[in-house]
Amino acid sequence: MTSSPQEAREQLVVDQVVASFEGAPDPRLRQIMQALVRHAHAFAREVRLSEDEWRAAVEFLRRCGDITTGSRQEFILLSDVLGLSMQAICISRPAQGDATEATVLGPFFVADAPAVELGGDIAQGAAGEPCWVTGTVRDTGGAPLPGARLEVWQADDDGFYDVQYGDDRTAGRAVLRADDAGAYRFWAVTPTPYPIPHDGPVGDLLAATGRSPYRAAHLHFMVSAPGCHTLVTHVFVEGDPLLASDAVFGVKESLVRNFIRHGPGTPAPDGRPLDGPWREVAFDIVLARDEAS
């Protein structure tokens, strides 16, 4: 317990720093910075943060910066494992009718993925059990959204995204367009659980706190259409034991689906020849309308 004179000294520092932002011309920036200062100082005072612990934190952030590249975002990963990414999404995307729930972007989204035709294979050589994915895209009023743009990406059966291989391959990601009825369909590989990158500072943090780096099995979607909010979401595999302990808190019950398994020799919906087992999943997507629409 701190003495009254000590509390006064500490509060003086807080007040001085908060006041330093009073002249910020942007009122929103002023609000954010002053609230950040109040909360950050309150945290430091609550845990009685030592200088050595502060230096360790600064070193941790330096290491996050050092390991970040164009294909690996350690700061996004840190935000994800602290639940801040999901919290920002929850605040920014309040419930609107039956709109599909949003979830985290993750650190492995890459713009300019190759286009595939409806019914095409986004795996493009990625290892894994074939999976037929279908669904429709509509708005919260029930109207189909013809031509809706779907960006889809996923890890392979070994738990890696294409950008993690370092050989410039493109696999497990693609862009496609819904048809005139708002329907889409494509081949992927059946999602499997995998660890987030844990060979860096974020992995060290998880290990030190006894947390698992594993994500529940999922397939990423980014879906957009004129007049609608762009949606970033996942579809998760029903029965996955990691649904309750996803490392980045991205699982929503409404996004869990049954990936139906078919044995060898079962005809594929599009006639694709398949020697082994395969799965299929239906995932309908509902986009929220822009307020101005």
Residue pairs with C-beta under 8 A, 6 or more apart in sequence:
2 10
10 41
10 45
13 41
14 37
14 38
14 41
17 37
17 41
18 34
18 37
18 38
21 30
21 33
21 34
21 37
22 30
22 34
24 30
24 33
43 49
44 54
60 201
60 205
63 74
63 200
63 201
64 74
64 75
64 78
64 200
64 201
64 202
65 74
65 75
67 74
67 200
67 201
68 74
68 75
71 108
71 110
71 163
71 164
72 107
72 163
72 164
72 197
73 107
74 107
74 197
74 200
74 201
74 202
76 85
76 105
76 106
76 107
77 107
77 196
77 197
77 200
77 202
78 201
78 202
78 205
79 85
80 86
80 104
80 106
80 107
80 196
80 247
80 248
80 249
80 250
81 196
81 202
81 205
81 206
81 211
81 247
81 248
83 248
83 249
85 104
85 105
85 248
86 103
86 104
86 248
86 249
86 250
89 102
89 103
89 104
89 232
93 101
93 102
93 229
93 288
96 140
96 288
96 289
97 140
97 286
97 288
98 140
98 286
99 140
99 229
99 231
99 286
99 287
99 288
100 231
100 233
100 254
100 255
100 285
100 286
100 287
101 233
101 252
101 254
101 255
102 231
102 232
102 233
103 232
103 233
103 234
103 250
103 251
103 252
103 255
104 232
104 234
104 248
104 249
104 250
105 222
105 232
106 220
106 248
106 250
107 196
107 197
108 153
108 155
108 161
108 163
108 164
109 151
109 153
109 220
109 222
110 153
110 163
110 173
113 151
113 153
113 170
113 173
113 174
113 175
114 124
114 170
114 173
114 174
114 175
115 174
115 175
115 176
116 122
116 174
116 175
116 176
116 186
117 176
118 176
118 177
118 178
118 179
118 183
118 184
118 185
118 186
119 185
119 186
119 187
119 270
120 174
120 176
120 186
120 187
121 186
121 187
121 188
122 152
122 153
122 154
122 172
122 173
122 174
122 176
122 186
122 187
122 188
123 130
123 156
123 171
123 172
123 187
123 188
123 189
124 170
124 171
124 172
124 174
125 169
125 171
126 154
126 156
126 157
126 162
126 171
126 172
126 189
127 156
127 157
127 158
127 189
128 156
128 157
128 189
128 190
128 192
129 157
129 189
129 190
129 276
129 277
129 278
129 279
130 187
130 188
130 189
130 190
130 268
130 272
130 274
130 278
130 279
131 187
131 188
131 189
131 190
131 191
131 259
131 278
131 279
131 280
131 281
132 185
132 186
132 187
132 268
132 269
132 270
132 278
132 279
132 280
132 281
133 152
133 184
133 185
133 186
133 187
133 188
133 219
133 235
133 280
133 281
133 283
134 183
134 184
134 185
134 269
134 280
134 281
134 282
134 283
135 183
135 184
135 185
135 282
135 283
135 284
135 285
136 144
136 178
136 181
136 182
136 183
136 184
136 284
136 285
137 144
137 145
137 148
137 150
137 178
137 182
137 183
137 184
137 223
137 225
137 284
137 285
137 286
137 287
138 144
138 145
138 182
138 284
138 285
138 286
138 287
139 145
139 225
139 227
139 228
139 286
139 287
139 288
139 289
140 286
140 287
140 288
140 289
141 289
144 178
144 181
144 182
144 183
145 178
145 182
145 225
145 228
145 287
146 178
146 179
146 180
146 181
146 182
147 177
147 178
147 180
147 225
148 177
148 178
148 182
148 184
148 223
148 224
148 225
148 285
148 287
149 175
149 176
149 177
149 223
149 224
149 225
150 175
150 176
150 177
150 178
150 184
150 221
150 222
150 223
151 173
151 174
151 175
151 221
151 222
151 223
152 173
152 174
152 175
152 176
152 186
152 188
152 219
152 220
152 221
152 222
153 161
153 172
153 173
153 174
153 220
154 161
154 172
154 173
154 188
154 189
154 191
154 218
154 219
154 220
155 161
155 172
155 191
155 192
155 194
156 162
156 171
156 172
156 189
157 189
157 190
157 192
158 194
159 192
159 193
159 194
159 195
160 194
161 172
161 173
162 169
162 170
162 171
162 172
162 173
164 197
172 188
172 189
174 186
176 184
176 186
177 184
178 184
185 269
185 270
187 272
188 219
190 217
190 237
190 259
190 278
190 279
191 217
191 218
191 219
191 236
191 237
191 259
192 217
193 214
193 215
193 216
193 217
193 240
193 242
194 214
194 215
194 217
195 212
195 213
195 214
195 215
195 247
196 202
196 203
196 213
196 214
196 215
196 247
196 248
197 203
197 213
198 206
198 207
198 213
203 213
206 212
206 213
206 247
211 247
212 242
212 245
212 247
213 247
214 242
214 245
214 246
214 247
215 242
215 246
215 247
215 248
215 250
216 236
216 237
216 240
216 242
216 243
216 245
216 246
216 250
216 251
217 236
217 237
217 240
217 242
218 234
218 235
218 236
218 237
218 250
219 234
219 235
220 232
220 233
220 234
221 231
221 232
221 233
221 234
221 235
221 283
221 285
222 230
222 231
222 232
223 230
223 231
223 233
223 285
223 287
224 230
224 231
224 287
225 287
227 289
227 290
227 293
228 287
228 288
228 289
228 290
228 293
229 287
229 288
229 289
229 290
231 285
231 287
231 288
233 255
233 285
234 250
234 251
234 255
235 255
235 256
235 257
235 281
235 283
236 243
236 251
236 255
236 256
236 257
237 256
237 257
237 259
238 256
238 257
238 258
238 259
243 251
243 256
244 251
257 281
257 282
257 283
258 281
259 279
259 280
259 281
260 279
260 280
260 281
261 277
261 278
261 279
262 277
262 278
262 279
262 280
263 277
264 274
264 275
264 276
264 277
266 274
266 277
266 278
268 274
268 278
269 280
